[in-house]
Amino acid sequence: MFEIFTALADWLVYGLLRLSPSQPAAQALHFFVEDTSKIFVLLLVMIYAIGWLRASLNIERVRNYLQGRNRWFGYFMGSGFGAITPFCSCSSIPLFLGFCSAGIPIGTTMAFLLTSPLINEVAVLLLLSLLGWELTLWYLVIGMTIGILGGAFLDAIKAERWLQPLAQKAYLMGQQSEVAATQVAPVAVSLSDRHHFAKAEAFTIFGRVWKWVVIGVGLGAALHGFVPAGWLESHLGDGQWWSVPAAVLVGIPLYANATGVIPIMEGLLQQGVPVGTTIAFCMSTVAASFPEFVMLKQVMLWRLLALLFGMLLVSFTLVGWLLNAM
């Protein structure tokens, strides 16, 4: 299915540009052309298809469905909703405030916010095509587990007291109001409306993430073509205990979304870095980076941010150790 992208890269790099396959620059450029073209096509096709299905999704009905349910069911649904929505933190924050206004328990809302940057349907599809179903399944289970357990913990300590005044006010008003519990009638959506929604969704999301794909693939290409064979494997490939927390700390100053980090993950694995160390690094880059927390500062006080930051770092490190041990 994906041979056409390999053929395109062969034609451009080895045919048109006449570069030798033995050159590091040629290997890096080939990796970049093949993965970028593959990811761009998948992005547009898959986001359109999922947007078609999501065209009739009513956020108010989602809020109402979650409200009043068993807490663990709420954590699971909040995490699941975060996993199927292609949002980063900057676009998740308005929905986070909407959940607060609906009076949904803070744990359910935090489960959504924790999972949303880690997992989205595009990232899952790309992981499946690039790295296989086993790593994709592990990534999905781990990301949702972090969201569910994190939401439960933050609910237990009543983390709503550490929200910014605007978010806390919205949450308290939602708790006191019955408006969010009203039923919202489903709205019929025509095929034309679905097409326009899906088209707009595809171009909007593509416009937001394409640069991160280019950056991610570029870094992956650099790893693939210019890092000496065996260098990363010799430094991180033995799975030493310190390599996982080191990888997590290295990922903090960086930033990529779940889509853009996949080529980096592929490059690290090809260099011999263990799966656990690779996933810990990539999760840190996506969900615990400084830019991510600057955005979250809009809705959280420093105390909650620090707690969330520590939870994520510990979680990623434990996940890395576990996967390396397996």
VEXMILUM-699339 format. One record per residue (C-alpha): residue in three letters; x, y, z. Coordinates in steps of 0.2 Angstrom, whole numbers, plus 5000, padded with zeros to 4 digits. Layout:
<rs>
ALAXYZ...
</rs>
This chain:
<rs>
MET500050005000PHE501450125004GLU502650064991ILE502150224981PHE502950334993THR504550234993ALA504550244974LEU504250434975ALA505750454986ASP506850334975TRP506450434960LEU506750604968VAL508350564978TYR509150434968GLY508450464951LEU508150654949LEU509550714961ARG510650574957LEU511250554975SER512150394980PRO511150284992SER512750265003GLN512850455006PRO512150505024ALA511350655016ALA510450545003GLN509850425016ALA509150575027LEU508350655012HIS507550485006PHE506850465024PHE506150645024VAL505350635007GLU504550455010ASP503950495027THR503350665024SER502350625008LYS501550465017ILE501050565033PHE500350715023VAL499250595013LEU498650495028LEU498350655037LEU497150735024VAL496250565020MET496050505038ILE495650675046TYR494350705032ALA493550525035ILE493550555054GLY492850725052TRP491450655041LEU490950545056ARG491150675069ALA490150805059SER488650775070LEU489550765087ASN488750885099ILE489850935113GLU488450975125ARG487750795123VAL489450735127ARG489550835143ASN487750785148TYR488150595145LEU489750605156GLN488850705170GLY488150605184ARG488950435179ASN490150325189ARG491750415192TRP492850275185PHE491650265170GLY491950455168TYR493750445169PHE493750315155MET492550415144GLY493550575147SER495150485142GLY494350405128PHE493650565121GLY495350645123ALA496050505113ILE494850525098THR494950715097PRO496450785087PHE496750925100CYS498350995107SER498351085124CYS498051255115SER496451195107SER495951085122ILE495851225134PRO494251305128LEU493451125129PHE494251105146LEU493351265152GLY491751205144PHE491851045154CYS492151145170SER490551255166ALA489551095164GLY490051045181ILE490850885176PRO492050815190ILE493750885188GLY494550705187THR493550665171THR494050835164MET495850805168ALA495850635161PHE495250715145LEU496650855146LEU498050725150THR497550605136SER497150735122PRO498950785118LEU499650605120ILE498450515109ASN497350565094GLU496650455080VAL497850525067ALA499350475078VAL498650305080LEU498350275062LEU500150335058LEU500850225071LEU499950075064SER500650115047LEU502450155052LEU502750045067GLY501549905068TRP500049855079GLU501049805094LEU501849965098THR500250055093LEU499249955105TRP500549985119TYR500550175116LEU498650185116VAL498450085132ILE499850175141GLY499250345136MET497450315141THR498050235158ILE499050385162GLY497450495159ILE496250385169LEU497450365184GLY497950545183GLY496150595183ALA495650485198PHE497150555208LEU496750735204ASP494950705208ALA495350625225ILE496450775231LYS495050895224ALA496250985212GLU494851105207ARG495451215221TRP497051245211LEU496251305195GLN496451485189PRO495051595195LEU494151595178ALA494251405177GLN493751385195LYS492351505194ALA491651405179TYR491851245188LEU490951305204MET489551385193GLY489351215184GLN489251125200GLN487751235206SER486851245190GLU485751115182VAL485851185165ALA487151065159ALA486050915163THR484650965151GLN484450855136VAL485050915119ALA484050855104PRO485150775090VAL485350885075ALA485150805058VAL486650835047SER486550825028LEU487850745017SER488350915010ASP488550985028ARG489650825033HIS490750855017HIS491051045021PHE491351005040ALA492550865036LYS493450975022ALA493651115034GLU494251005048ALA495550925037PHE496251085031THR496151165048ILE497051025057PHE498251005043GLY498651185044ARG499051175062VAL500051015062TRP501051015046LYS502551115052TRP502650995067VAL502650845055VAL504050925045ILE505050965061GLY504750785067VAL505150705051GLY506750815049LEU507350765066GLY506950585062ALA507850595045ALA509350675054LEU509450525066HIS509250405052GLY510550485040PHE511850575051VAL511950495068PRO513250365066ALA512650185066GLY512650115083TRP512950285092LEU511250295100GLU511250105103SER512950115112HIS512350255123LEU510450215126GLY510250045118ASP510749935134GLY509249995143GLN510250055158TRP509050115172TRP509650295170SER509350305151VAL507450315154PRO507450465166ALA508750545155ALA507750525140VAL506250605149LEU507250755155VAL507950775137GLY506150785130ILE505550925142PRO506351075132LEU505751005116TYR503951015109ALA503050905096ASN501250845095ALA500750665094THR500850665075GLY502450755073VAL503350645086ILE503050485077PRO504450495064ILE505650535078MET505050385087GLU505350285071GLY507150355069LEU507550315088LEU506950135086GLN507950115070GLN509450175079GLY509250035092VAL508550135106PRO507450015117VAL505550035115GLY505250095133THR506650235132THR505950285115ILE504150295121ALA504650385138PHE505650515127CYS504150545115MET502850555128SER503950685138THR504150785122VAL502250785118ALA501450805136ALA502750875148SER503651005137PHE503851185143PRO502851255129GLU501451135134PHE501451195152VAL501551375147MET499851345138LEU499151255153LYS499551405164GLN498051485157VAL496951375167MET497951305182LEU498951385196TRP500751345198ARG500451215212LEU499351115201LEU500551135186ALA501951075197LEU500950925203LEU500450875185PHE502250895179GLY502950785193MET501550655189LEU501950645171LEU503850635173VAL503650485186SER502350405175PHE503350415159THR504950345168LEU503950195176VAL503250155159GLY504950165151TRP505650045164LEU504249925162LEU504249915144ASN506149895144ALA506049755157MET504749665146
</rs>
